[in-house]
Amino acid sequence: MKWKTTSLEKKWIFYDVGNSAFTLLVSTIMPIYFNYLASSANVSEVDYLAFWGYATSAATIITAILGPVLGTVSDFRGWKKRLFLFSLLVGACGCVVLGFLSSWIWFLLIFVLAKAAYSLSLIFYDSMLTDVTTEERMDEVSSRGYAWGYIGSCIPFLISLALVLFYETLGITMNMAMSIAFLLIAVWWVCFAVPLLRSYKQLHCIENHDHAVSSGLRRLGHVFGELKKNKKILFFLIAFFFYIDGVYTIIDMATAYGTALGLDTTGLLLALLVTQIVAFPAALIFGRLSGKYKNASLIKICIAAYFLIALYGITLKEQYQFWILAVCVGIFQGAIQSLSRSYFARIIPAERSGEYFGIYDICGKGASFLGTTLVSAMSQLTGNMNLGVGSLAVMFLIGFFFFLRTEKLS
């Protein structure tokens, strides 16, 4: 059934177009610039990959600590837009500052701040879905957000890529090119958030409380207490945490991994651009397939595919292999995200979706904690970056196991 997207739905989708530019920057150009700064300070290739992984993990830990509390507080009247705006501005300003840093240590510290703020903004953004559309349209609006986010982020990325690759032709330095690129991404991010900020109204909320944070903590504790009784939701969240952690680790560390292996920078960036392009139709196709096949069956296919992708990473040495990896990731990336979100929406109490999705978003958008730490530690312990990436297969095995347990409770 075809339907016309409303003005508010479009504005909600626009933010995905805006913030996805930062996601693409983090997974492509940003680690290359960090490699440039780190190599100037004589940091080894193995340590470079490890430090980048540790920084990503640190951002996730901050999100994991603040996210559930602030996500619950955002349910109080008037708080959601405020917290969303604050996290947006912190993330965007951090992105701009990164382009003017020459110290690799300060670069990592500001990156952690910007990445954490970005992840927090997504918690508030996802919870806005119940206010911007109706229940029967949520799946379609959500999938369009992912799809258009993938393809829309390619525009500022291509401009940034041109600046980075042809800075000498343009008569500027590498540092200046990076500064302009980071500024462009930040402006793009903020501009696509403005329409949503101007039109959004918090319809579903709890009335103001004098002690919003303490009340939010009590409500959050109540939800965690209920998870012990509802094994289906608990097992799914455990499964989701492990397999989506592996997915986001691959996204966050793909360019850092390829760069550390010494692969051609231009080829790496173009391959990851292909990932974004492939993910656009793939997300929409899997959304239609869910109308013919069980959602759970499609999720299991995606997890199995990522398990094979992780194993394939062990053999990665040549440029063409990275291109194959990029296409495979693009096919399943958007699908596993959108299918997981709709699966979770079906098994939680509909009247309390805000509280539960606050926890869900920590497992999802705040992921890449165990995965990045695992890759970093294994790379340093073995001195082999391929084995570090291949170790992610364990994350998908654990996720698959707990998802099967979830299905048995149906």
C-alpha positions as a printed NumPy array, in Angstrom:
array([[  0.   ,   0.   ,   0.   ],
       [  1.479,   3.319,  -1.085],
       [  1.121,   6.399,   1.067],
       [  2.372,   9.957,   1.004],
       [  5.01 ,  10.949,   3.537],
       [  3.793,  13.797,   5.756],
       [  5.776,  16.993,   6.285],
       [  6.768,  16.047,   9.843],
       [  7.774,  12.54 ,   8.772],
       [ 10.025,  14.025,   6.09 ],
       [ 11.663,  16.322,   8.626],
       [ 12.315,  13.343,  10.91 ],
       [ 13.874,  11.471,   7.971],
       [ 15.947,  14.573,   7.116],
       [ 17.789,  14.31 ,  10.432],
       [ 18.922,  10.815,   9.467],
       [ 20.298,  12.325,   6.256],
       [ 22.158,  14.887,   8.359],
       [ 23.593,  12.73 ,  11.139],
       [ 24.557,   9.92 ,   8.747],
       [ 27.16 ,  12.276,   7.267],
       [ 28.952,  12.236,  10.621],
       [ 28.712,   8.428,  10.737],
       [ 30.332,   8.162,   7.313],
       [ 33.012,  10.663,   8.315],
       [ 33.867,   8.601,  11.421],
       [ 34.152,   5.385,   9.419],
       [ 36.162,   6.837,   6.511],
       [ 38.046,  10.14 ,   6.514],
       [ 38.411,  10.66 ,  10.262],
       [ 40.517,   7.526,  10.978],
       [ 42.689,   8.346,   7.951],
       [ 43.387,  11.798,   9.379],
       [ 44.105,  10.266,  12.785],
       [ 46.555,   7.899,  11.075],
       [ 48.211,  10.952,   9.509],
       [ 48.559,  12.641,  12.916],
       [ 49.642,   9.45 ,  14.697],
       [ 52.24 ,   8.492,  12.084],
       [ 53.716,  11.991,  12.365],
       [ 54.239,  11.215,  16.063],
       [ 55.818,   7.815,  15.23 ],
       [ 52.877,   5.729,  16.491],
       [ 53.071,   2.175,  15.068],
       [ 50.368,   0.805,  12.761],
       [ 49.197,  -1.787,  15.283],
       [ 49.019,   0.81 ,  18.074],
       [ 47.219,   3.222,  15.745],
       [ 44.43 ,   0.696,  15.165],
       [ 44.306,  -0.153,  18.868],
       [ 44.121,   3.472,  20.044],
       [ 41.341,   4.204,  17.56 ],
       [ 39.43 ,   1.174,  18.856],
       [ 39.921,   2.192,  22.487],
       [ 38.667,   5.719,  21.741],
       [ 35.543,   4.339,  20.068],
       [ 34.989,   2.069,  23.084],
       [ 35.364,   5.018,  25.456],
       [ 32.674,   6.962,  23.579],
       [ 30.387,   3.96 ,  23.898],
       [ 30.985,   3.629,  27.631],
       [ 30.006,   7.28 ,  28.119],
       [ 26.855,   6.692,  26.065],
       [ 26.053,   3.546,  28.031],
       [ 26.289,   5.457,  31.325],
       [ 24.421,   8.626,  30.325],
       [ 22.076,   7.236,  27.671],
       [ 19.593,   5.233,  29.767],
       [ 19.217,   8.007,  32.363],
       [ 18.906,  10.884,  29.891],
       [ 16.677,   8.788,  27.635],
       [ 14.262,   8.226,  30.52 ],
       [ 14.445,  11.895,  31.569],
       [ 13.585,  12.916,  27.996],
       [ 10.133,  11.383,  28.484],
       [  9.216,  14.28 ,  30.784],
       [  7.395,  17.138,  29.089],
       [  9.702,  19.63 ,  27.391],
       [ 12.931,  17.719,  27.978],
       [ 13.267,  15.725,  24.761],
       [ 13.875,  18.642,  22.411],
       [ 16.235,  20.329,  24.89 ],
       [ 18.402,  17.246,  25.345],
       [ 18.331,  16.542,  21.616],
       [ 19.495,  20.083,  20.792],
       [ 22.238,  20.03 ,  23.432],
       [ 23.711,  16.71 ,  22.24 ],
       [ 23.481,  17.877,  18.619],
       [ 25.407,  21.089,  19.309],
       [ 28.09 ,  19.342,  21.392],
       [ 28.611,  16.753,  18.651],
       [ 28.681,  19.291,  15.806],
       [ 31.027,  21.689,  17.642],
       [ 33.309,  18.773,  18.491],
       [ 33.384,  17.82 ,  14.823],
       [ 34.496,  21.337,  13.867],
       [ 37.223,  21.423,  16.535],
       [ 38.651,  18.1  ,  15.309],
       [ 39.605,  19.709,  12.017],
       [ 41.901,  22.199,  13.738],
       [ 43.854,  19.809,  15.986],
       [ 47.421,  18.707,  15.304],
       [ 47.946,  16.529,  18.392],
       [ 46.797,  12.909,  17.998],
       [ 46.052,  12.663,  21.732],
       [ 43.797,  15.721,  21.751],
       [ 42.214,  14.484,  18.546],
       [ 41.207,  11.24 ,  20.277],
       [ 39.855,  13.056,  23.349],
       [ 37.642,  15.423,  21.34 ],
       [ 36.595,  12.538,  19.107],
       [ 35.331,  10.639,  22.167],
       [ 33.269,  13.699,  23.207],
       [ 31.814,  14.245,  19.714],
       [ 31.044,  10.558,  19.152],
       [ 29.325,  10.218,  22.539],
       [ 27.203,  13.328,  21.888],
       [ 26.262,  11.984,  18.458],
       [ 25.16 ,   8.643,  19.947],
       [ 23.099,  10.387,  22.64 ],
       [ 21.333,  12.518,  20.012],
       [ 20.201,   9.325,  18.289],
       [ 18.525,   8.066,  21.471],
       [ 16.311,  11.168,  21.581],
       [ 15.833,  11.077,  17.802],
       [ 14.641,   7.455,  17.755],
       [ 12.21 ,   8.092,  20.603],
       [ 10.655,  10.946,  18.574],
       [  9.28 ,   8.402,  16.098],
       [  6.134,   7.821,  18.165],
       [  5.392,  11.562,  18.003],
       [  6.046,  12.155,  14.304],
       [  3.986,   9.314,  12.797],
       [  1.273,   6.747,  13.513],
       [  1.812,   3.192,  14.722],
       [  0.907,   1.582,  11.387],
       [  3.396,   3.816,   9.521],
       [  6.371,   3.442,  11.899],
       [  8.084,   0.579,  10.066],
       [  7.963,   2.347,   6.723],
       [  9.07 ,   5.738,   8.085],
       [ 11.886,   4.075,  10.027],
       [ 13.165,   2.146,   6.994],
       [ 13.055,   5.275,   4.854],
       [ 15.106,   7.071,   7.48 ],
       [ 17.845,   4.44 ,   7.255],
       [ 17.684,   4.264,   3.453],
       [ 17.802,   8.012,   2.78 ],
       [ 20.405,   8.439,   5.497],
       [ 22.725,   6.092,   3.609],
       [ 22.324,   7.765,   0.236],
       [ 22.042,  11.369,   1.48 ],
       [ 25.268,  11.221,   3.456],
       [ 27.155,  10.54 ,   0.229],
       [ 26.783,  14.175,  -0.89 ],
       [ 28.932,  15.892,   1.801],
       [ 31.2  ,  12.85 ,   1.82 ],
       [ 32.019,  13.207,  -1.893],
       [ 32.787,  16.906,  -1.428],
       [ 34.984,  16.131,   1.582],
       [ 36.689,  13.323,  -0.324],
       [ 37.492,  15.69 ,  -3.202],
       [ 39.03 ,  18.163,  -0.751],
       [ 41.164,  15.476,   0.891],
       [ 42.338,  13.883,  -2.361],
       [ 42.984,  17.056,  -4.361],
       [ 44.082,  19.537,  -1.698],
       [ 47.379,  20.176,  -3.492],
       [ 45.583,  20.991,  -6.744],
       [ 43.359,  23.381,  -4.815],
       [ 46.432,  25.07 ,  -3.364],
       [ 45.72 ,  24.237,   0.28 ],
       [ 47.382,  22.029,   2.887],
       [ 46.147,  18.636,   4.107],
       [ 45.282,  20.201,   7.466],
       [ 43.235,  22.924,   5.813],
       [ 41.4  ,  20.394,   3.64 ],
       [ 40.495,  18.372,   6.736],
       [ 39.359,  21.498,   8.588],
       [ 37.014,  22.434,   5.729],
       [ 35.721,  18.855,   5.429],
       [ 34.951,  18.574,   9.142],
       [ 33.246,  21.982,   9.121],
       [ 31.154,  20.974,   6.098],
       [ 29.971,  17.808,   7.834],
       [ 29.041,  19.713,  10.995],
       [ 27.075,  22.349,   9.052],
       [ 25.303,  19.634,   7.019],
       [ 24.403,  17.806,  10.239],
       [ 22.96 ,  20.906,  11.94 ],
       [ 21.116,  22.206,   8.862],
       [ 19.194,  18.954,   8.41 ],
       [ 18.262,  18.999,  12.098],
       [ 16.736,  22.5  ,  12.001],
       [ 13.443,  21.546,  10.252],
       [ 12.795,  18.818,  12.86 ],
       [ 13.66 ,  21.13 ,  15.765],
       [ 11.289,  23.806,  14.465],
       [  8.325,  21.48 ,  13.924],
       [  8.671,  18.731,  16.529],
       [  6.24 ,  18.644,  19.456],
       [  6.471,  16.093,  22.249],
       [  2.994,  14.52 ,  22.204],
       [  3.635,  11.417,  24.308],
       [  5.241,  12.428,  27.576],
       [  5.1  ,  12.384,  31.346],
       [  4.164,  15.59 ,  33.123],
       [  6.991,  17.675,  34.543],
       [  8.633,  16.431,  37.7  ],
       [ 10.594,  18.554,  40.175],
       [ 13.355,  15.988,  40.257],
       [ 13.397,  14.659,  36.703],
       [ 16.729,  12.853,  36.962],
       [ 15.981,  11.034,  40.244],
       [ 12.499,  10.121,  39.016],
       [ 13.982,   8.914,  35.749],
       [ 16.419,   6.692,  37.645],
       [ 13.559,   5.107,  39.582],
       [ 11.608,   4.43 ,  36.379],
       [ 14.703,   3.009,  34.711],
       [ 15.311,   0.686,  37.661],
       [ 11.72 ,  -0.532,  37.379],
       [ 12.223,  -1.448,  33.707],
       [ 15.4  ,  -3.407,  34.454],
       [ 13.522,  -5.246,  37.193],
       [ 10.85 ,  -6.273,  34.687],
       [ 13.449,  -7.605,  32.245],
       [ 14.322, -10.35 ,  34.734],
       [ 10.749, -11.611,  34.458],
       [ 10.342, -11.233,  30.682],
       [ 12.978, -13.616,  29.307],
       [ 11.985, -13.046,  25.673],
       [ 12.8  ,  -9.347,  25.795],
       [ 15.908,  -9.976,  27.916],
       [ 17.316, -12.654,  25.589],
       [ 16.651, -10.52 ,  22.524],
       [ 18.461,  -7.527,  24.039],
       [ 21.453,  -9.747,  24.851],
       [ 21.434, -11.177,  21.326],
       [ 21.03 ,  -7.721,  19.796],
       [ 23.858,  -6.264,  21.873],
       [ 26.34 ,  -8.87 ,  20.665],
       [ 25.472,  -9.046,  16.982],
       [ 24.849,  -5.331,  16.48 ],
       [ 28.052,  -4.616,  18.412],
       [ 29.882,  -6.649,  15.776],
       [ 28.074,  -4.804,  12.975],
       [ 28.973,  -1.35 ,  14.273],
       [ 32.546,  -2.383,  14.999],
       [ 32.965,  -3.284,  11.327],
       [ 31.461,   0.065,  10.327],
       [ 33.578,   2.099,  12.759],
       [ 36.891,   0.364,  12.125],
       [ 36.726,  -0.603,   8.433],
       [ 38.834,   2.278,   7.138],
       [ 41.222,   2.155,  10.106],
       [ 41.713,  -1.554,   9.405],
       [ 42.325,  -1.097,   5.693],
       [ 44.659,   1.842,   6.279],
       [ 46.679,  -0.114,   8.842],
       [ 47.057,  -2.921,   6.285],
       [ 48.555,  -0.384,   3.902],
       [ 45.763,  -0.514,   1.32 ],
       [ 45.269,   2.407,  -1.056],
       [ 43.407,   5.235,   0.697],
       [ 41.408,   6.339,  -2.341],
       [ 40.256,   2.791,  -3.032],
       [ 39.205,   2.325,   0.601],
       [ 37.092,   5.48 ,   0.613],
       [ 35.42 ,   4.67 ,  -2.701],
       [ 34.691,   1.119,  -1.52 ],
       [ 32.955,   2.473,   1.581],
       [ 31.009,   4.885,  -0.608],
       [ 29.779,   1.819,  -2.496],
       [ 28.638,   0.396,   0.854],
       [ 26.38 ,   3.418,   1.363],
       [ 24.969,   3.2  ,  -2.16 ],
       [ 24.287,  -0.548,  -1.92 ],
       [ 22.682,  -0.129,   1.523],
       [ 20.032,   2.254,   0.14 ],
       [ 18.075,  -0.225,  -2.031],
       [ 19.01 ,  -3.198,   0.19 ],
       [ 17.285,  -1.647,   3.224],
       [ 14.115,  -1.054,   1.199],
       [ 14.195,  -4.541,  -0.361],
       [ 14.53 ,  -6.319,   2.979],
       [ 11.683,  -4.164,   4.281],
       [  9.442,  -5.558,   1.541],
       [ 10.67 ,  -9.117,   2.091],
       [  9.541,  -8.886,   5.726],
       [  5.986,  -8.783,   4.379],
       [  6.472, -12.229,   2.784],
       [  8.831, -13.949,   5.21 ],
       [  9.14 , -14.07 ,   8.981],
       [ 11.067, -11.156,  10.402],
       [ 13.04 , -13.546,  12.638],
       [ 14.161, -15.677,   9.693],
       [ 15.543, -12.631,   7.877],
       [ 17.408, -11.509,  11.016],
       [ 19.043, -14.943,  11.326],
       [ 20.154, -14.725,   7.687],
       [ 21.717, -11.32 ,   8.356],
       [ 23.561, -12.519,  11.471],
       [ 24.897, -15.568,   9.597],
       [ 26.036, -13.315,   6.748],
       [ 27.963, -11.083,   9.136],
       [ 29.578, -14.147,  10.728],
       [ 30.95 , -15.066,   7.298],
       [ 32.001, -11.444,   6.668],
       [ 34.057, -11.474,   9.891],
       [ 35.78 , -14.707,   8.873],
       [ 36.455, -13.231,   5.445],
       [ 38.246, -10.361,   7.167],
       [ 40.98 , -12.789,   8.288],
       [ 42.023, -13.303,   4.651],
       [ 41.896,  -9.633,   3.666],
       [ 45.124,  -8.506,   1.97 ],
       [ 44.268,  -7.068,  -1.444],
       [ 42.245,  -4.026,  -2.51 ],
       [ 39.646,  -6.057,  -4.441],
       [ 38.926,  -8.102,  -1.305],
       [ 38.059,  -4.914,   0.558],
       [ 35.617,  -4.014,  -2.239],
       [ 33.903,  -7.391,  -1.869],
       [ 33.706,  -6.818,   1.873],
       [ 32.193,  -3.348,   1.33 ],
       [ 29.434,  -4.661,  -0.957],
       [ 28.535,  -7.521,   1.411],
       [ 28.332,  -5.162,   4.377],
       [ 26.129,  -2.802,   2.357],
       [ 23.656,  -5.568,   1.532],
       [ 23.03 ,  -6.557,   5.147],
       [ 23.825,  -3.398,   7.123],
       [ 20.531,  -1.531,   6.79 ],
       [ 18.514,  -4.751,   6.837],
       [ 19.766,  -5.977,  10.205],
       [ 19.206,  -2.541,  11.748],
       [ 15.651,  -2.002,  10.514],
       [ 14.49 ,  -5.598,  11.015],
       [ 15.82 ,  -5.671,  14.566],
       [ 14.019,  -2.464,  15.468],
       [ 10.669,  -3.685,  14.154],
       [ 11.137,  -7.106,  15.836],
       [ 11.742,  -5.415,  19.18 ],
       [  8.702,  -3.167,  18.722],
       [  6.51 ,  -6.265,  18.443],
       [  7.643,  -7.926,  21.678],
       [  7.588,  -4.959,  24.087],
       [  4.544,  -3.324,  25.752],
       [  3.361,  -0.751,  23.202],
       [  2.278,   1.73 ,  25.894],
       [  5.817,   1.835,  27.333],
       [  7.879,   1.797,  24.165],
       [  9.834,   4.927,  25.125],
       [ 11.373,   3.363,  28.216],
       [ 12.237,   0.104,  26.477],
       [ 13.66 ,   1.773,  23.386],
       [ 15.937,   3.8  ,  25.634],
       [ 17.602,   0.518,  26.624],
       [ 17.436,  -0.786,  23.05 ],
       [ 19.266,   2.266,  21.706],
       [ 22.12 ,   1.735,  24.142],
       [ 22.58 ,  -1.771,  22.759],
       [ 22.273,  -0.444,  19.217],
       [ 23.439,   3.103,  18.563],
       [ 25.756,   2.953,  21.555],
       [ 27.356,  -0.251,  20.345],
       [ 30.974,  -0.961,  19.299],
       [ 32.199,  -1.419,  22.86 ],
       [ 33.102,  -5.073,  23.231],
       [ 33.772,  -5.415,  19.522],
       [ 36.252,  -2.545,  19.217],
       [ 37.955,  -3.583,  22.442],
       [ 38.165,  -7.184,  21.212],
       [ 39.665,  -6.165,  17.859],
       [ 42.132,  -3.791,  19.512],
       [ 43.246,  -6.273,  22.187],
       [ 43.564,  -9.216,  19.777],
       [ 45.529,  -7.087,  17.297],
       [ 48.033,  -6.072,  19.97 ],
       [ 48.265,  -9.496,  21.643],
       [ 48.859, -11.391,  18.397],
       [ 50.488,  -8.61 ,  16.395],
       [ 48.104,  -9.596,  13.59 ],
       [ 45.335,  -7.16 ,  12.569],
       [ 43.529,  -9.791,  10.473],
       [ 43.041, -12.037,  13.494],
       [ 41.761,  -9.037,  15.426],
       [ 38.987,  -8.44 ,  12.893],
       [ 38.294, -12.162,  12.512],
       [ 37.677, -12.412,  16.26 ],
       [ 34.395, -10.537,  15.683],
       [ 32.935, -13.84 ,  14.46 ],
       [ 32.581, -14.747,  18.147],
       [ 30.231, -11.772,  18.645],
       [ 27.92 , -13.004,  15.895],
       [ 27.951, -16.58 ,  17.224],
       [ 26.874, -15.404,  20.676],
       [ 24.232, -13.123,  19.165],
       [ 22.86 , -15.953,  17.014],
       [ 22.705, -18.292,  20.021],
       [ 20.692, -15.871,  22.154],
       [ 18.419, -14.991,  19.234],
       [ 17.571, -18.683,  18.883],
       [ 16.772, -18.718,  22.605],
       [ 14.496, -15.725,  22.041],
       [ 12.628, -17.515,  19.282],
       [ 12.072, -20.612,  21.436],
       [ 10.16 , -18.407,  23.897],
       [  7.678, -17.32 ,  21.199]])
